[in-house]
Amino acid sequence: MGAPEWLSTLRLLAALPLAWAIVGEKWSAAAGLFAAAVVSDLLDGPLARRRGAPAPSGALLDHGADAVFVTAGLGAFAWHGAPSPLLPALVALAFAQYAWDSGAHRGAPLRGHAIGRINGIAYYVLVGASIFAAGWWSDLAATLETASLVLIATTALSMSQRARQRAR
């Protein structure tokens, strides 16, 4: 296993500690875990490309680690009451659909699309902003609840687009 896979694996392993920190309102720990996850996500892709074309299994690990990490963070915040528990459930389902429709179970490379990529970034932004709002700037909380509702809608839209593409 190379450096990109280790970075993705560390992000995957950080998901439960992140959820624990959020549930326990340990905002500095949550912020540190979040920052480490963002750095690992920014580094693993370029490192994989430097070694040559990223393997489909490495890309699946990378995107899977992202999905588990943000789902854990969003789920922990849902435990506190916001966002709706529907959002982390949709994130998990959307990733499963993305992996399945791409044929990742057969070793095929992942095939993304624009809304899914934007949503993936927005999930990270929502988790990070929620940590910041909970720990240091509570006035941001209402805006984040609105953002989570928008993400629920765009995730559902992305999933329906994938389903329509599969039906064709």
Helices and strands as residue ranges (DSSP letters): H 3-13, H 15-23, H 27-50, H 56-80, H 86-102, G 104-106, H 114-135, G 138-140, H 141-167
